[in-house]
Amino acid sequence: MVNVVVIPYVSYDIYDKRGKTIKVYEADSIELGALKTENDSANYSKSNYKWKSSNKKVATINSHGIVKAKKVGKTKITVKNLKTGKNYSCTIKVIKGCSISKKLTITEGFSDKIKVKKKVKKLKIKKWSSSNNSIATVDKKGKVKGHKPGHCKIYAVLANGRKMSCSVNIRSNVYIGTKSINSSAVTDDVDYGDVGLTLHKLYYRGNSLVCEYYAYNNRTIWRAGYFTWLKIWLDDERIWLDGGKSLLIKKKFGRINIGLGPQQKKKMTFVINNAKKIDLRKHKIEDSYDYDIIWIY
């Protein structure tokens, strides 16, 4: 039987690298030779040399001079000429061959995948885990699902035991529009009357979408108005690339009357049952007249 030795693509002669450091990615291999240590290269034989690693947990070397990097760290590789007794050595520094995203932000109820960068294809992630499964969980492919607002760590363990972590922030699925209402609010959003109505907040309650609005009369006299339809559109680059705006909700009411005294304001809440669930934090939901995203009439 003939023993076939697979030689790595990267090869060094230890005579050239004596006293120096060679960097190798974890789980990768290189070849070290000792040809230049012989005065007569024709007499070179690998059986004349003995190879040794000072730390086999970091990297090993076999009789053919093949170095296999195990885990991050340093080890001294020494070769001894069994005929002359001469020693030559170099340092192998094993560096990280795989990394994952340091940070990830996800909206509750939605998922995203942690990015994995590999310098060595054969490096495998053996296990994924979460420091708090009530906040976020992770599957065997590194896909993280957010369950409730909070912070946790997602860990990835390589086959060589090295542990990597990603800080995950789970944010609430809430859209905040107008934070407060004042005299600069528009007053012509309603067909009949001069009562302004602007979007304050959108959030989910179970399968229902809760829509909170501010109504405001910035006149010095009592004004009133009404509307019968409520439509909310999404507007962002992804949607425009698909051909236009996307309708999130469309709700028809019998008639909603709004009557406010001079400079009076109030909050109005509408609940849309069985609403389409989206990541409200990823979309633009405007209520300004210029964009015509919110239509109330």
Steps between C-alpha positions, in 0.01 A plus 500: 500500500623845409446776761382819334583822684292805405732802497345839585527785255718710734853377556797649688857392560576518872856619422353818346255542789735416787439736793197646322123470540262344247131583527253220432120509520342258747400169333735576211827321409840588359811304406843555653807363328868478599663474156723808541654363820693243294828589333421248233133507412535178309556321830185647656267248658203574724591197710809688617287759681283500808228763538353619826231746617533660844122530535301230322173657612578802280657318203643157418763396247556155350806325360437653158516854641127562466379751761134481600368805686263403782406811697604863545839534670874456445724197481868446421577259219845341515670270251806295591748356253555150638838471325657831597303572815421854379166661595299763315181657628228751421179616667154414374236755595149364453253781431122514479359348184137577571301793639135597547312829518578695817157664522150430371173690544167326437140607550295277731312230310747505209821317409840573353813296438838559662769548236785247508833577333735207437862510390508121498202324341526184706459689828163393642282658766405213726243673718289818522339617825331800662572648843125570541250297296209711623647801315644327192562149373740376232482196274780274376560727199549817706153644432385709797136563589401784732231422758485808721691830542833465679868413461674163491804322359502244222792257517660290225745222591744363242600136481837593656321643804546872429196702604377810315223737605260750347317768701132495403252780561130420464298816450125548534289493184375858530488786252519848652377782278411837651627492859291798609246739346529878491388806306707400196276200432312495173132595515369381165527119525121469538268584211254706696637723770842611616600222740849356449560128543853359506637152564665456841568128544446158345547173690359150516285355774473130422367478142364854510673819386448795734508842330534805723435847357513853630209728409556873537315826436745788471226756435360740759145376438329166535546282190377157396543242230452133423645215296382158388819329373838437653785385272865458593763451235862394521762684301862394472759411237424128504133560429565758228730256324207258490287755322346735755362548847363215709169526683537389861141550617172622354216554744154640431302656782134600504598854590760633744419849622762730646399814686757708688494833677758777443857365523364169628672166432421137575628151427291266286562124485386258232544122516525301178433130562686224312744753356794405281805468724815674379818635653389858568857605582625422148254712305434867444147582608449869440201716589603820330291654224796513262539123486129406512581185692218540751164563337211599723177617338 
